[in-house]
Amino acid sequence: METLRSIAECRQWRLDNNQATVVLVPTMGALHAGHLALIRKAQEEGDAVMVSIFVNPIQFDDPSDFDDYPLTLDEDLITCAQAGVAAVFVPQREEIYPNGYCTFTEVVGPLTDKLCGGARPGHFRGVATVVLKLLNIIQPQVAVFGEKDLQQVLIIQRMVADLHLPVRLSVGPTVREADGLPLSSRNARLSQESRAKAAALPRGLDKANAAFRDGQSLSMSLVELVYEELLVHPGVEVDYADVVRLADFSEASTAQAGDLLAVAAFVDGVRLIDHILLGGPGLSPSKEG
């Protein structure tokens, strides 16, 4: 496995592998089983998998959140090598933003105004900017993203389509713990007590989905079920919970099958997100079907 630290090294590696189908898995490090699932999916998509590890400063609306983001580069490189990754791109901030922050890529409209976009102004502009940079630098034929960050995936899909980028996006399913909590690098910041509270996110979504399947279609009532499950826990603060149409993120006062019910909450200061598609299977094994 090659470890590449500069854009020049990255482009030379790409030239050396110009006959291969290169698949990019962009990450911010602190790799876990969810990332490994994306790497395995990438290996099914092409010949040479590159993982990028870069904690992108311009997608953090809270400087303390950036400062607290877990950094485990040595362990991540071992994980990638053991997983059979061909190369890892680990640039420093100055490599990606050598001249500061002047040029940005932004998808505008409901996709970026709602949910995390509304709660974290500028976040998706930062995501779109760094993803476009990585695609330009590496020029993969395929890029793999996780469905856990569904709004992010939809925004990147729109950016790729609107800018006619020659890359195919592949989406890997969310990997969850036994109680339904999605794997996330942020979970490492949870204490044992906080981790138990965090399970309320998928539990609340499951309760709302069960109510929808039993005939409750008023979105406000479904959202209230999520709030009820979360707010019984001290130290849990809901950032948002809402139902939107998956196709265009328009408001959905009356829920329909396939609508997106999404939630973000701070659990003892750690921000977590989760979602469910209404009418679909539950999030924990006991809620499947």
C-alpha positions in Angstrom: 0.0 0.0 0.0 1.3 3.5 -0.9 0.8 6.4 1.4 0.6 9.7 -0.6 0.9 13.0 1.1 1.0 15.5 -1.8 -1.2 16.2 -4.8 1.9 15.6 -7.1 2.3 12.1 -5.5 -1.4 11.4 -5.9 -1.4 12.4 -9.6 1.7 10.4 -10.3 0.0 7.3 -8.7 -3.0 7.9 -10.8 -0.8 8.0 -14.0 0.9 4.8 -12.9 -2.6 3.2 -12.5 -4.1 4.6 -15.7 -5.2 1.2 -16.9 -7.1 0.4 -13.6 -10.6 1.3 -12.5 -9.8 3.6 -9.6 -12.3 3.8 -6.8 -12.1 6.6 -4.2 -13.4 6.2 -0.6 -13.3 9.7 0.9 -13.1 9.7 4.7 -12.0 12.0 7.6 -10.3 9.1 9.3 -11.1 7.5 12.7 -12.0 4.4 10.6 -14.5 1.9 11.9 -16.4 -1.1 10.6 -18.7 1.2 8.5 -15.7 2.5 6.6 -14.4 -1.1 6.1 -17.8 -2.0 4.5 -17.3 1.0 2.1 -13.8 -0.3 1.3 -15.2 -3.7 0.5 -17.9 -2.2 -1.7 -15.2 -0.2 -3.5 -13.2 -3.4 -4.1 -16.2 -4.8 -5.8 -16.4 -1.7 -8.0 -12.9 -1.6 -9.4 -9.3 -2.6 -9.4 -7.5 -0.1 -7.3 -9.1 1.4 -4.2 -7.8 4.7 -2.8 -8.9 6.0 0.6 -8.5 9.7 1.4 -8.1 10.8 5.0 -8.6 14.5 5.5 -10.4 16.3 8.3 -11.8 19.2 6.2 -11.8 22.4 8.3 -14.3 24.3 6.1 -17.2 21.9 6.8 -17.2 22.5 10.5 -19.4 25.3 11.7 -18.2 24.9 15.3 -14.4 25.2 15.7 -14.5 23.1 18.9 -16.1 20.3 16.9 -13.2 20.4 14.5 -10.7 20.5 17.4 -12.3 17.5 19.1 -12.6 15.3 16.0 -10.8 12.0 16.7 -7.5 11.6 14.9 -6.1 8.0 14.6 -3.9 8.2 11.5 -1.5 5.4 12.5 -4.3 3.0 13.2 -6.1 4.1 10.1 -3.1 3.3 7.9 -2.8 -0.2 9.4 -6.6 -0.7 8.9 -6.3 0.3 5.2 -3.3 -1.9 4.6 -5.0 -4.9 6.2 -8.1 -4.3 4.1 -6.1 -4.4 0.9 -6.3 -0.7 0.0 -4.0 0.2 -2.9 -3.2 3.8 -1.7 -4.1 6.3 1.0 -4.1 10.0 0.4 -3.3 11.9 3.6 -2.8 15.5 2.7 -2.2 18.3 5.2 -4.5 21.3 5.2 -1.9 23.5 3.3 -1.9 20.9 0.5 -5.6 21.1 -0.1 -6.0 24.9 0.7 -2.6 26.4 -0.2 -4.0 29.8 -0.8 -6.6 30.0 2.0 -10.3 29.8 1.4 -11.5 31.8 -1.6 -13.1 29.4 -4.0 -16.1 27.3 -3.0 -18.6 24.9 -4.5 -22.1 25.1 -3.3 -25.4 23.3 -4.2 -28.3 25.7 -3.4 -31.9 25.0 -2.7 -34.0 22.7 -0.5 -31.3 20.0 -0.6 -29.0 22.2 1.4 -31.4 24.4 3.2 -33.1 21.7 5.3 -32.1 19.4 8.1 -28.3 19.5 8.5 -28.0 22.3 6.0 -30.3 24.5 8.0 -28.8 23.5 11.3 -25.2 23.9 10.2 -24.8 26.9 7.8 -21.9 26.5 5.4 -21.4 22.8 6.2 -22.4 21.4 2.9 -20.6 24.1 1.0 -17.5 22.8 2.7 -18.3 19.2 1.9 -19.0 19.9 -1.7 -15.8 22.0 -2.1 -13.5 19.3 -0.7 -15.2 16.4 -2.5 -14.8 18.3 -5.8 -11.2 18.9 -5.0 -10.6 15.2 -4.3 -12.4 14.2 -7.4 -10.3 16.6 -9.5 -7.0 15.5 -7.8 -7.6 11.8 -8.0 -9.9 11.5 -11.0 -11.5 8.2 -10.0 -13.9 6.4 -12.2 -16.0 5.6 -9.1 -16.4 7.2 -5.7 -18.1 5.4 -2.7 -20.1 7.2 0.0 -22.1 5.9 3.0 -25.9 6.1 3.1 -25.6 7.1 6.8 -25.0 10.6 5.6 -27.9 10.5 3.2 -28.3 14.3 2.7 -24.6 14.6 1.9 -24.9 11.8 -0.7 -27.9 13.5 -2.4 -26.0 16.8 -2.5 -22.9 15.2 -4.0 -25.0 13.4 -6.5 -26.5 16.7 -7.6 -23.1 18.4 -7.8 -21.7 15.6 -9.9 -24.7 15.8 -12.3 -24.8 19.6 -12.5 -21.0 19.9 -13.2 -21.0 16.9 -15.6 -18.2 15.2 -13.6 -16.9 11.9 -15.1 -17.4 9.8 -12.0 -20.0 7.3 -11.0 -21.2 7.4 -7.4 -21.8 4.2 -5.4 -23.6 4.2 -2.1 -23.0 1.7 0.7 -25.7 0.9 3.3 -25.5 2.1 6.9 -23.7 -0.2 9.3 -25.4 -0.3 12.7 -24.8 -1.6 16.2 -27.1 -4.3 17.6 -29.3 -1.6 19.1 -29.6 0.3 15.8 -27.1 3.1 16.4 -25.3 3.8 13.2 -21.5 3.5 13.3 -19.8 6.9 13.4 -16.4 8.3 14.2 -18.1 10.6 16.6 -19.3 7.6 18.7 -15.7 7.3 20.1 -16.4 10.5 22.0 -19.3 9.0 23.9 -18.9 7.7 27.4 -20.6 4.4 28.3 -23.5 6.3 29.8 -23.8 8.6 26.8 -23.6 5.7 24.4 -26.7 4.2 26.1 -28.5 7.5 25.6 -27.5 7.6 22.0 -29.6 4.5 21.2 -32.6 6.7 21.7 -32.1 8.1 18.2 -32.8 4.9 16.2 -35.4 3.9 18.8 -37.3 7.1 18.3 -37.2 6.7 14.6 -38.4 3.1 14.8 -41.3 4.2 17.0 -42.3 6.9 14.5 -42.0 4.4 11.6 -44.1 1.9 13.5 -46.8 4.5 14.0 -46.7 5.5 10.3 -47.1 1.8 9.3 -50.1 1.6 11.7 -51.8 4.5 9.9 -50.4 7.7 11.5 -49.6 10.1 8.6 -49.4 13.5 10.4 -45.7 14.4 10.2 -45.9 16.5 13.3 -47.2 13.5 15.3 -44.3 11.3 14.0 -41.8 14.0 14.9 -43.3 14.2 18.4 -42.7 10.5 18.9 -39.0 11.1 18.2 -38.8 14.0 20.6 -40.5 12.0 23.3 -38.0 9.2 23.0 -35.0 11.5 23.1 -36.0 14.2 25.7 -36.5 11.7 28.6 -32.7 11.4 28.7 -30.8 14.2 30.6 -28.1 15.7 28.5 -29.9 15.0 25.2 -30.8 18.1 23.1 -32.6 17.8 19.8 -31.1 19.8 17.0 -33.8 19.0 14.5 -36.3 16.3 13.6 -38.4 16.6 10.5 -40.1 14.7 7.6 -39.3 15.7 4.0 -39.9 14.3 0.6 -36.9 12.3 -0.4 -37.0 13.4 -4.0 -36.7 17.1 -3.5 -36.6 17.8 0.3 -39.9 19.7 0.1 -42.0 20.0 3.3 -44.2 17.0 4.0 -46.9 17.9 6.5 -48.7 14.6 5.6 -46.2 11.8 5.5 -46.1 9.3 2.6 -44.2 6.0 2.2 -40.6 6.7 1.2 -40.5 10.0 2.9 -37.3 10.8 4.9 -37.6 11.2 8.7 -34.3 12.6 9.9 -33.0 13.6 13.3 -30.0 15.3 14.8 -29.3 15.5 18.5 -26.5 16.4 20.9 -25.9 13.6 23.3 -23.8 15.1 26.2 -22.4 17.5 23.7 -21.7 15.1 20.9 -23.8 15.7 17.7 -25.2 12.6 16.2 -27.5 12.1 13.2 -29.8 9.3 12.0 -32.7 8.8 9.6 -35.3 6.3 8.4 -37.4 6.0 5.3 -41.0 5.8 6.4 -42.7 2.6 5.6 -39.5 0.7 5.3 -37.8 -1.8 7.7 -36.8 -0.8 11.2 -33.3 0.2 12.2 -32.5 -2.4 14.8 -32.6 -6.2 14.2 -35.7 -6.5 16.4 -37.5 -4.0 14.2 -36.7 -5.6 10.8 -39.5 -6.5 8.5 
